[in-house]
Amino acid sequence: MAKSASKAKSIYGVHPGVLMTQKWIAELKQKTGRTLDEWMKFIKKEGPHTEQARRDWLKQQHGLGTNAAWWLAERSIGKGEEMGDPDAYLNAAEKYVEVMFAGKKEHLRPIYEGLLKLGLSIGTDTKACPCQTIVPLYRNHVFAQIKPTTQTRIDFWTRARRHQENSQALDRYRRLCKKGSNHTSF
C-alpha cells in the first residue's frame, strides 16, 4: 500500500549521514555477529549504565571501533534514532531549525530564510540538511553552511565554485561576501 500523500513535503533534504547509517545497520550482523536489535538487547542487559561507559565497554570488551561503539551506545540510550530513518530525520530537521531560531535568535529567522532561498537557488540538485547547530547546503558535497552564531549574527560560509545552472545566484552570493573571503556574517 502506498504511503499517504497528506504529509507535507519538507523543504529540507535527507542528510547523507542517514544513508551511511542505514548501510551500517544493514551490515552490522555480518561485521559484528549481531543485528542492531540484538546489540540493543545485549547492551541494556549486560552493559554499563551510562553512554560513555557503554562506549568504552563496547570498544574494550567487544573490540568495536570508535564509530560503531559510539553509535551503539547512543542508540542504547535513545539518541540518534533519526539518523537511520529518512522520515524521522526530516521531522528532526524541522525541529533543529525551530530550536536554532527560537527565543533570542528568533529575529534572525528572516535572514536565515533569505540565505536558505539563495543557497537552494544555485542548482536543482541543491539540498539543505539541518543539523542541531548548523544548516549545511549540499550538492555532491557541502558547498555552504548557515549558522546562527550569536544572538545578533548569522554566519554564512561557502566553498562556492561557478556552476552553469545558476551563475546569477552565485554572483549575488559573492557580492554578499567580503572580497576574497568564503565567509560573511549578517
PyMOL commands that set and color helices and strands:
alter all, ss='L'
color gray80, all
select helices_A, chain A and resi 16-32+36-46+51-62+66-76+81-84+86-100+103-120+167-176
alter helices_A, ss='H'
color red, helices_A
select strands_A, chain A and resi 127-128+135-138+142-150+153-158+183-185
alter strands_A, ss='S'
color yellow, strands_A
deselect
rebuild
show_as cartoon
